[in-house]
Every structure is written in C-alpha cells, then in structure tokens.
Amino acid sequence: SMKMTAVLYKAGTPLSDGNTIDSSLMKQMVNDFNEHFQNEQINHYHYGTFSENSFPLNVNFEDMTHKINNVYIKDNHIMADIDILDTPKGKVIQELLEYDRIRPSLDLIDHNGKIDIHSVSLNIK
C-alpha cells in the first residue's frame, strides 16, 4: 500500500455554510472521532470507497480505496495519515496521487447542532 499524510482542514477556513471551526471545536471533533475509532469493533468508518455512499456496512473489499490510520491536530490543522490500499480501485487512487489529482477532505455531519467528523474522502480534482 501507499502512505500519505494529508491536511484535511486549516483552522479558520470557511465551511460550505460559511461557518469556521475554531481550535477548541477542532480538538473536540478529533478527540470524538478517535474515541469512536477505538470503540468501533469493525472500523468501517475508517475505510473509504469510490462510491457516493462512503461507508456502507456491507462494503465490497474491491471497492475500498483507503484506510485512515490516524486523525490529529498539528499546527492548527486537522491532519490524517492515510494508507492507499492495493485493491483494484486503490491502485487507481495511487496512480492519480502520482499526478497530484487527489484532494483529501473532511466529511462533517451535524448531530443536533454538534459538528462531528463523519469520514475522510479522497476527491479527484
């Protein structure tokens, strides 16, 4: 597999709704995500696919492209260490990475007014 470290969010960058995430909220989001990571028996939240629906429970291994190993804060940025898998579609991502055609991003979800990290996507640019 191929490893990459990605900046997922720079503090102060506006989200789609125009709001920004301050450093204390960033810390809370990352801690919640990592706690979920440790408590999840099947880490399906930490595998990504090409499909629109990033994390179905019955995901097909061949569709998987990446695995998130670590999400953390460094220099006021949310970062992730990601393994690009040696699956058929993962190899496509590996090739696109060589041409700098992949943009990692954070998928956020609003739970009753609380912003959580849902997943990490690799978008083709």
C-alpha positions in Angstrom: 0.0 0.0 0.0 1.0 3.6 -0.4 1.0 6.0 2.6 0.1 9.7 2.6 -0.3 12.4 5.2 -2.9 15.0 4.4 -4.1 18.3 5.6 -7.9 17.9 6.0 -8.8 21.3 7.4 -6.9 24.5 8.1 -8.3 26.4 11.1 -10.4 29.4 10.0 -11.3 28.0 6.6 -15.0 28.7 5.9 -17.2 25.6 5.6 -19.9 25.3 3.0 -22.3 27.0 5.3 -19.9 29.9 5.8 -19.0 29.0 9.4 -15.5 28.2 10.5 -14.2 25.7 13.1 -12.2 27.2 16.0 -9.3 25.4 17.6 -11.3 24.1 20.7 -14.0 22.7 18.4 -11.3 21.1 16.2 -9.8 19.4 19.2 -13.2 18.1 20.4 -14.1 16.8 16.9 -10.7 15.0 16.6 -11.0 13.5 20.1 -14.6 12.3 19.4 -13.6 10.8 16.1 -10.6 9.0 17.6 -12.6 7.7 20.5 -15.2 6.3 18.1 -12.3 4.8 16.2 -11.1 2.9 19.3 -14.6 1.8 20.3 -15.7 0.6 16.9 -15.4 -3.2 16.6 -15.5 -3.1 12.8 -13.7 0.1 11.7 -15.9 0.6 8.7 -15.8 4.3 9.3 -12.1 4.2 8.6 -12.2 2.6 5.2 -13.1 4.7 2.2 -14.6 3.7 -1.2 -15.2 5.3 -4.6 -18.9 5.2 -4.1 -21.2 8.2 -3.2 -22.2 6.4 0.0 -18.7 6.3 1.5 -19.2 3.8 4.3 -21.9 1.2 3.8 -21.7 -1.6 6.4 -21.6 -4.3 3.7 -18.8 -2.7 1.7 -17.2 -4.7 -1.1 -13.5 -5.1 -0.5 -12.7 -4.4 -4.2 -14.4 -1.0 -3.9 -12.2 0.1 -1.0 -9.6 2.6 -1.8 -8.1 3.8 1.5 -7.8 3.3 5.2 -7.5 6.1 7.8 -4.9 5.3 10.4 -4.7 8.5 12.4 -6.5 11.8 12.6 -4.8 14.5 14.7 -4.1 18.2 15.0 -0.8 19.8 14.1 0.0 23.5 13.7 -3.8 24.3 13.9 -4.6 21.9 11.0 -6.6 18.7 11.2 -4.3 16.1 9.6 -4.7 12.4 8.7 -2.3 9.5 8.0 -3.9 7.5 5.2 -3.0 4.2 3.6 -4.0 3.9 0.0 -4.8 0.2 -0.4 -3.6 -2.2 -3.0 -7.1 -3.0 -4.1 -8.2 -2.5 -7.8 -9.7 0.9 -7.1 -6.9 1.8 -4.5 -4.4 1.3 -7.3 -6.3 3.9 -9.4 -6.0 6.3 -6.5 -2.3 5.6 -6.2 -1.8 6.4 -9.8 -3.9 9.6 -9.5 -1.8 10.6 -6.5 1.4 10.5 -8.6 -0.2 13.2 -10.8 -1.4 15.2 -7.8 -5.0 14.6 -8.8 -6.4 13.7 -5.3 -7.7 16.2 -2.8 -8.4 14.7 0.7 -11.3 16.3 2.6 -13.2 16.0 5.8 -16.8 14.9 5.7 -18.7 16.6 8.5 -22.1 15.7 9.9 -24.3 17.8 12.1 -25.8 15.8 15.0 -28.4 18.0 16.7 -26.2 21.1 16.4 -23.0 19.3 17.2 -20.5 19.0 14.3 -18.8 15.6 14.0 -16.3 14.2 11.6 -18.1 11.5 9.6 -15.3 10.3 7.4 -12.4 11.3 5.2 -12.8 11.4 1.5 -10.4 11.4 -1.3 -11.7 13.5 -4.1 -10.5 13.5 -7.7 -9.6 17.0 -8.8 
